[in-house]
Amino acid sequence: MNSTSAIDVFTESGQHFSIPIEDGQNTLAQTIWLSGEIAAPPLCSGLGRCGNCRVRFRSAPPEALAEEYGLLGSEAVAAGWRLACRHAVTAGMCVELPQTAEDTPWSASASRESLRRTNRKMSSGQESLLLAVDLGTTSIQWQVFATKRGKVSGTPPCERESGLSRDVAAAGCVPNPQMGAGSDILSRVAAARRPEGRKRLREMVLRLLRRIVDEAPGQVEAMCVAGNTAMTAILLDRDVAGLTATPYTLPESGGREFLLPGLPPAWIPPQPAPFVGGDLSAGMALLLYGRQEAFPFLLADMGTNGEFVLALNERESLVTSVPLGPSLEGMGLTHGGMAGPGSITAFQLGPLGLSGTVPGGGSPERICGTGYLSLLDTLLRCGFLTREGKPAESPASPLARKLAASLQKDSGVWMLPLGGRLSLSGIDVEELLKVKAAFSLALETLLKAAGLRSGDIARFILGGALGEKAPTETLENLGFLPQGTGGRTLAAGNTSLQGAKLLLQRPELRERLVDWSRQCRILDLTGQPSFTESYMRHMFWG
């Protein structure tokens, strides 16, 4: 560690941290949340949109920027609040973090991730505990389980169909502690370019995994960690330079067991291509050997990176990937955030205007990814939005005209108030439209390469962020899915985690999956000369 100077960070609960400024850390946000001392909130990778990196300077705040007035408000700016991502870090800075539910340092936090656990008494005759992990860029999902042959009540259908049952001892979904480097893959790779940066990011995840193992209600004998190529490379301390420029190369091909410090042996699924990782191949293990889907089928694992596979049969598959960013998880958008208490998950339009649904009740604080998709679908259906993502000049319906009358402009960007402090901006719509364009282009490219039409696909399977809760009808209306395919679409949840569990229970499948990975035909979507032109053809809704 090359520590040259430090800053002082306080929390409203009175904790104090003296955090060294490391080489390569240019912003205040990077210094605070890459320290490993303080849990990072969901950040927008330095775009200055989310406001989650706000800090209050206890003295001598830097000059405020225009976006800080717009996002934080004049009163907060006058009180010393600034966006940490928009200011260079300098020695001697003294800042205060806003009050959060997790004000404890990462290294000493037993439950700061709000771990969702279901502890069960272990039944007799079961094997030792196993740990399955989906190592995502923005969140980490995991299950500790014991396995035995037979069926148990509550076993998910995909597991019953595979002839296996699992007794889940503990489970959780937590923010990736590396979020201080940004919410998307490119910002994470940039932070991991230098060995010391990669080491710091790696230790954050290792510390979380050790905690899960240590707190498990029994001895964890083995792990399977399924993640994209960047997250896997950082975990295994591999040079990520091959993911930063063409021709892209794989830092690690996976498909074998690794010994990670302080942890049980970890099997890493194969990584088929530079941006098609073990999260996708683990999902394919579930679909090929567990669920045994009818061919041809398409799996789309949608997170900060979109990974697609069109399986023609058990051995022949076409795979591709497109960068998406974290907007499907609500991050990087004006009032977006990860799903949880206070998040709007759906919108409805009635005589009184737009209203949002917050599961569990309470005041809306943010909009999650599925909430944004529901909102866009609602605005398109009523005629407020055009297919190009612009407010209609002369809306046909009375409800759309009522919404249009409330439109505002901020620095030349249109903004639709949603009640309270929430709003939808033209920038939000454009960001989500980019995701839709990438999705539909990837699907079109795979079908064309295989000589198939959408009607030939037996099943469209959605994993990742889209596979959790997004209604298939909404995705079809917005144009993510071809028209008429909603009835053949399955929102399968976290296929990566389910596949990791299967690979732990049935290790004999691993070699088959490695062989499948070697046989994949890779389509380099972004490297095609016509990519930009083709991408723009898909920049419309519906």
N, C-alpha and C positions, 0 to 999 in steps of 0.2 A: 504494500500500500504506500502510495506516495502522497502523504497528507501534508499540505502546505499551509492551510489556514482553516478557520472554522466559522460557523454561524451559530447563533443561539435560537432554539425553537422552544416555545412554551405552548402548553395546552390550557384550555380554560379551566381544567380541573387542577392546574397547578404543577403539572409535570414539566421538567426542564431537560432538554437534550442539547449537548454541545456536539454539533455534527461537523466533521471535517469536510472540506471541499476537496474533492478528488480531481485528478487530471481528467479532462474530457467532459466534465460536468459544466455546461455553459449557463444553464438556467437555475434559478432558485428552486424550481419544482424538482429538477433532477437531483439536486443535492439533498433535499429533504426526503424524497420518497425512494431514492435508490440507496439510502443509508442502511436499510434493513432494520432500522430502529422503530419506525412509525409505519403503520399499515397504510398503504396507498388507497385512495378512493378511485372509482372508475374515472379515468382521465381521457381527454380527447386528443392526446398526442401533441399537445402544444398548439392547437388550432385557436385557442382562446374562445371556445364556444360553450363549454360545459359549466364553467365557474367552479368546478369541484376543487381546483387548486388554490382557491382564494386564501389569502393570509392577511393578517393585520400587522402592519409595521408599528412597533412600539415607539419608534422614534425615526425621524428623517426618512419618511417614505419617498420612493422615487416618483418622478413626475408621472401622473396618470395618463394612460392612453385613451383614445376615443372609445375603443371597444369596452374598456373597463367602466366607463360611464354608462354605456348602454346595457351591459350585463349586470353590473353590481348596483348601479344607481348612484346619483350624486351624493346622497347622504352617506352611503357606505364609503365612497371614495374619500370624502372629506374626513371620515373617521380613521383613515389610514389603510383601508382594505385595498388590496391589489391582487392581480392574477399572477401567481408565482411562475407560470410558464412563459410569461411575457417580459420578464425582467432578468437581466444577467445577475449572477450571484457574485457577491463581493464579500470579502472577509469582514467580520464584525456586524453583519446584518442581525437584527433581533426581531423576530416575528412571532406572532401568536396564531395558532390554528383554531378554526371554529369548533364549537362543541359538537362532538359526535357520540354515537353509542359505543364506539370503540376508541377509548382514549388511552389505551395501554400500549406499551412498546411491543413490537412483534415478538421479540425474543422472550418476553415474559408473559405472553398472552395465552391463557389456557383456552379461552372460548371467544376470542375477539372476532373470529370468522363466523360467529353464530352457527356453529356446527349443528346440523340436524342429525341427531342420532336416534336410532331405534335399537336399544340393547335388549337382547333376548337371552334367555337361559339356553345354553348349548345342550342339544339333545344327545343322548347316548348313541354311540355308533357313528358319529360324524367324524370327518377328517379334520385335520388342523386348519386353522384359519388361512384364508387367502385374501389378497388385497388387489382389487381392480381399480385402475385410475384412468380417467380421461383428462389428460393434461392439455387444457385449452389455453389460448392466448389471454382471454379475459377471465375465465373461471376454471376451477378444477373440481370435477365431480369424482366421487370415489365410493366404493362399497367394500366393507370387510365382511366376508361370508364364509360359512362352512358348507360343505357339499356332501350329499349322499344320494344314492340312487333312489328312485321312487318319486312320489308326488307329495307336495305339501300344500295346504290351503294358502291362497294368496300368491302363488307362483305366477308371474306374468305369463301370458300366452306364449310368447316367443320361447320361454324356457320350458314350458310344458311340452311344446311341439318338439323340442330337441331331445326329449326324454330325460331331462335333468331337472333336479330341484335344488333350490338354494335357500339356506337359512341365513338371512342377512343379520349380522350382529351389530353393525354400525354403518352409517352412511352420512354423506355430507356433500354440500355444494358450496364452495367458498371462492371469493375473488382470488385470482392469481396474484400472489404477493409481488410479482414483478411489474405490476401495473404502473409503478412510478416511472417506468421507461416509456410509457405510452400504451394505448389500448390496441394498437394494430401490430401486425407482424414486422413491417419495415422498421418502425421505431424500435422494436425489441431487438431486431438484428443489428441495427445501428449501435445500440448500447452494448451489444455483445461482441462487436468487432475487436475490441481491445481485450487481451486476456484477463486483465484485472476486472473489467466490466462484466465479462462473461462469468468469471468466478463469483462475483457478487450476486448476479442474477441466479446462478446455479444454486448457491447456498440458500437463497430464500426458499426455493422449492424443496430442496433436500430437508430443510428444517421443518417444513410443513409435513412432508412425508414421514419423517421420523416421529413427529408428534402423533400422527394418526396411528402408526405402528405401536408406539409406546402406550397409547391410551386404549388400544383394542382389548376387548374382553377375552384375551387368550393370546397364544403364541402365533404370530403371523409367519408362515413358513416361506411364502413366495409371493411375488408381485407380478402384475402385467401393467405396464404404463404405455398407453396409447396416446400419441400426440402428433401434431403436425411436424414437419421436418425442422422448423426453426426451434420449437420448444424442445424437441428431442435432442437436437444438436447442443443446445445450452445445457440440458440435463446431463448429457454425456461428456461435456466439456470438449466439444469438437469445434474446430475453426469454422465460422459461418461465412467466410469470405465468398464461398461458392454460391451463396444465395443473394449476393449484392449486385452482380452484374452478369450480363451474358458473355459467353455461354454458361448458363447456370449449371452447377454441379451439386451432387448430394454430399452433405458433410458426413453422413453415416447411413448405410443401407439397412441397418437393423436386421430383424429376423434371427436374433440370437439372444443369449442370456448375458447380462452384465452384472457386475458387482459394484454397487454404489455404496459410498462410505456410510456406515452406520445403519444399513438397511438390509433386508433379506434379498436374495437373488431376484433380479428383475428381468423378465423377458420383454423385449422390445419388438413389437410387430414390424414386419418389413415396410420399408419406405419405397414405393414404386418409382417416384420421380422427384426432382428438386422441390416441387411445391405440392406433392401428393404424398401424404405421410402415413404414419401408423394408425392415425385415427380413422382414415378411410379404409385401410386394409383390415383393421379390426372389425369395422362395420361389415365389410364383405365376408369375413369369417362367419359372422352371425347369419347373413343372408344366404351364403352358399352351403354351409354345413349345419346350421341350426334351424333356421326357418325353412330353408330349401325353397326359395322363391322360384316361381315359374319364369322361364326365359322367353324373350329378352326382358330384362328389367333395368331401371336406371336408379342409382343411388346418388343423391345430392347431399353432401355434408356441408352445411352452410354456417360458417362462423366468420371470423375476420378474413379468412381465405376460403373461397368456394372450391371444393373438391368434388369432381364428378366422375362416375364410372358407369359405362354402359356395358352390362354383362350380356354377351351373346350366348354363352354356355358356361359350363363350370371352369373352362380353361381359357376362353377367349374373352378379353375385355378391352375396351377403349377407355382411357382416362385422360382427363385434362383438369386444369385449374385456372381460376381467375382471382385477382385480388379484389376484396370487397370492402375492407375496413370494418369498423365495429358498429356501424349504424343499425344493422339488424338486431343488435342487442341494446339499441337505444342510445349508445354512446357517441359523442361527437356531434349530437344534434342539440338544438337550442335548449330544450327542456327535457332531454332524454336521460335515461339511466337504466340500470339493470332492473329486472323484475324483482319485486319484493314489496314489503309494506309501503303504502303510499304511492304505488305505481299504477297508472291507468293502463289497463290491458285491452280495453275496447271502447268504442264511441258509438253513440246513437244520436240521430237527428230527429227532433220533434218540434212541435209548434213553438216551444220556448227556446229553441236553439240546440246547440250541441251539448251533450252531457257525456261524461266519462264514467266507466265502471272501475272502481277500486276494490279488488277482492278483499274481503274482511272489513270493508268500510274505512272510514277515516277520510281526512282531507287529502286531495291529490297533491303530490309534491313533484312528480315527474311522469314521463310517458315512456314506457318500455317499448321494445321493438315491435311486438305484436300490436300494441296500442297505436303506434304510428301507422302500421299497415291497415288497421281497422279504420282509422281516421281518413286516410287517403281513399280507401274504398268508399266510405260514406260520402266524401266530397265529390268523388267522380259520379256516383250513382245519382246524386241530387242535381248535378249539372254545374256545381260551383267551379270545379276544376276541369280543364280541357285535357285531352289525351297527351298533350305536350307538357302538362304540369303547370299551366298558367291559369290564373283566375279568368273565368269566362267574361268577356266584355259585356255581353247581354244575357245573363242567366235566364233560362226559361221558367224555372219553377219559383214560386213565391219564397220558399225556404232558402233557395240559393241566392235570391235577390236580397233577402234579409242578411245573410252572411256577407254578401258583397258590400252591403252598406256599412259594415263594421270594419272593413279593411283599413289598415294603417300602413304607412311607409316609414322605414327607418334606414337612413343612409342610402336611399334609393331601392331598398329591398322591401317587397310587400310582406305584410305580417297580418295574420288572422288571429285575433284574441280568442282564447278558449275558456276564459273564466279565471278569476284569480290572477296569479302572475304568469300563467301558462299561455303559450301562443305557438302558432305554426308559422314558420318563415319560408320564403321562397327558396332559401338555401337548403333548408331541411328537405323540401320536396325534391330538389335537384340531387342531393346526396342519395336519397332512397331510389330515385329514378336511375341513377348510375348502377346501383346494385341490381335493379330489375333488368337493365340492359345487359349487364354481364351474365346474369343467370340465363336469360332467354337465348343469348348468343351462344353460350356454352352448350346448351341443350340442342340448338339448331346445328351446331358444328358436329357434335357427336352423331346425331341422326344422319346427317349428310354423309359423314365418313363411313358409316355402317350401311348406307343405302336403305335406310328405314324411314318410315313416317311415324308421327306420334301415335297414330292408331295401331301401329304394330307392337307397341310396348305393352307388355302384360301388366306392369306395375311401375308407377313412379313413387319412389320411396324418399322421404325427406328426413334427414338427420340434422344434428347440430341445432343452431338457433331456430331455424324454421321448423325443425322436427318436433319441437317441444309443445307449442300451443297454437301456432298459426293455423287458422281455419283454411282448409283447402279451397273452399269456395272463394274466399278473399284472394288467395294467391292466383286463382284462375281469372277472377275479374280484373286483377291488376296486371295480368299478362306474364307473371312468372311462369305459369303453366299454360300449355296450349289449351284452347277452348275444347271442351268436351272430355277432358282427361280427369276432372275432379273425382269422378266415381272410381277411377283406377289409381288414385293417389292415396298413399298412406303416410300420415305423420307419425313416424316410428319412434320419436323421442331420441334418446342418446344412444344411437347404434354403436358408437365407439366404445362406450362403457359396457354395454351388453356384450359386445364382441370380445372385449378384454376378459370378461368373466368366463365366457365360453372357452377361450384359449387357456385359461388357468385350469379349468375343470377337465378339459380334454386336450392335453398336450400333444397327443398324436396328430391333431389337426395342424400343428404349427408348420410342419414340413410341407404340407399341402398348400398352405397359405403362402409360404415362401416361393414355392414353385409357381403359384398363381401370379405372384408379384413379378416374377421374372418374365412371364409370358405376356404381360400387359403391353398394349400398343399405346405409346404416349403421343398425344396431340399437343403441340406447342401453340396454344391459342394466341397468346399475346405476341408471339414472334412472327406471325403471318403478316406479309406485306399489306394485306387488305384489312388488318385488324381494326384500325381506326374507322375506316369507312363502314365496315360491318357493324361495329359497335354503335355508331351513330344511327344506323337503321333501326336499332332497338330502343332508342331513347324516346319511348312513348309508353303510356299506360294502356292496358287492355289489349 
